[in-house]
């Protein structure tokens, strides 16, 4: 068991790394929400128009981030050696609301490069562990030296009210600390954190020891990395989108400015003095002159100009299509770089065949398959932790090498799907496997199978057909079944046949 000084030292180490990660995470989350500062503008343009477009953004980051998440749906867990999904594990998944929360976690991983899942046993309900998805801005996992999977410790740090809270998860115990909140800051600086680290004190909770034993024997937090690397941090899907997003926003700002100032033919009067209006006194006598209000000419669109050298010059309106064409190219680059289908971004569709649409979504499908691979490894470990929290060590060992079931990531019409499943049925694939491929969850498959058997039982002809399909010899006529010819009186011709 670690001492309090060792636990505080580990908290300080993990918190400093967590704070280092906060900058990119907060930036990408802000861009997902549409909070984009104007970038790449010249000093002159920013000086006169920076505040004008401060609240404007053409948010493509959100589309890029949402496109894979909407196709990532967990449908069940299968332990090693089993052929059907684990019902008890799926019940834990649904009771904890992870059908919805998993989508939040996947979105956090896509934008923040990683998310986390925390599993802990509930003493009031031993058979129903508490499972929560956690944000990368609040959690961090430390691994054993030279390993990317063997977890050494995990930290969750968050703010609530006027307090900072930290929970340190180790293999054998759990430490809980708190400290006064020095300042409400979503992204604290390292210097401030280093100064405040000395104020962490053990957090006392009624009827709970501190440190609290960890009956699971493993660190109960799992990391789900997005685009993991061998030696570097995982990569956010929107990290490469931010620069192009800033360029697109600048083009829109310049387009709006050009539309305001140069979208109509402009005219200027040369060689003439500014028109003046005589000022009269009460007797009607001219006592002075005052310049004509030029705004009147903009409204009346009529001006009377005198002078032999007066002339009018004109320049053509700005070509605003240049901006829109450049923005379409920028969005096309963004689609290619992120493997997002262009019809998700461009918004213009012609009469495209189904094959063309499927080909256009190939990159997105492969992108989703990569995420099911990496997220699936973490979720498989989560299923093991759930079994450990319930005290089911044998099942935990089987789930460790099991698999996660996902809904189909490729978008197909019902006609295409039905045709493909029919061909697979003719090849001999079982009904339950086909139902899972159709997109039903294991629970729904079990319901469909039960309803199917009930319908068969109510229809004798259909039941007989099913039995004949499974055993062709069961319903064959007697004369078609080969049999040994036996004399009427038995083998010796006497007595009944044996």
Protein Blocks (a to p, Z undefined) as FASTA:
>chain_A
ZZfklmmmmmmmmmmmmmmmmmmmmmmmmmmnopacdehiafklmmmmmmmmmmgccdfk
lmmmmmmmmmgccfbdcdehiabdcfklmmmmmmnopmmmmmmmmmmmmmnopacddddd
dfklmmlccdddddfklgccdddehiakbcfbdcddddehjaccdddddfkbccdddddd
fbacfbdcfklmmmmmmmpccdddehiacddddfkopafbdcddehiafklccddfklmm
mmmmmmmmmmmmmmmmmmmmmmpccdddehiacdddddddfkopafbdcdddfklmmmno
pacdedjkbccdddddddfklmmmmmmmmmmmmmmmnopafklmnopacdddfklmmmmm
mmmmmmmmmmmmmmmmmmmmmmmmmmmmnopaklmmmmmmmccddddfbdcdfklmmmmm
mmmmmnopafklmmmmnopafklmmmmmmmmmmmmmmmmklmmmmmmmmmmmlmgcfklp
ccddddfkbjnopajdZZ
